[in-house]
């Protein structure tokens, strides 16, 4: 049963993100955010290699398209392969260059904490290009039935 508002699932929400040069720093960021009360469903790890992102996320963070089903998701994945990897435009604009250069990006939805607090935590673990923005609904986070914010 979903505990998040359906309005959030339709409208989106604030996120904060940062890029990391190495996997250890990204793991530290995920660990710090989880220890600070950010839920697994509110964290997403992006990397140019999906296996690398899965190793960093482990069971503490979400991966794009994880547990999403249906025709809409399959179409998004196929279009993503052709048109930019399936990432939302906001993420591609802010972190496309970093992902192409081999960096890891950690994105956190500001569900329980303000985005500036999350941004400060990302800065504590040597995050680069720290940004906050309004993210429209996307497949980066948990589906609404798993109480995802988007």
KAKASUL-V197991 format. One line per field, one symbol per residue. ss: DSSP state (H for helix, E for strand, L for the rest). psi: psi as a letter, one per 30 degrees, with the letter a starting at -180 (. if undefined). burial: 1 if it has 9 or more other C-alpha atoms within 8 Angstrom, else 0. Layout:
# KAKASUL-V197991
ss = ???
psi = ???
burial = ???
This chain:
# KAKASUL-V197991
ss = LLLLLHHHHHHLEEEEEEEELLHHHHHHHHHHHHHLLLLHHHEEEELLLHHHHHHHHLLLLELLLLLLLLHHHHHHHHHHHHLLLLLLHHHHHHHHHHHHLLLEEEEEELLLLLHHHHHHHHHHLLLEEEEEEEELLLLLLLLHHHLLLL
psi = kkflkfeefefalklkllkkeleeeeeeeeeeeefggklefgkkkklfjeeeeeeeebgflllkgkgklleeeeeeeeeeeehgggkleeeeeegeeeefgglkkkkkkieflkffeeeeeeefhhklhklkljklklgeaklefghkf.
burial = 010100011011111111110010111111111100010111111111000011011001111110010000110111111000111000110011011001111111111000100110111010100101001010111111011111
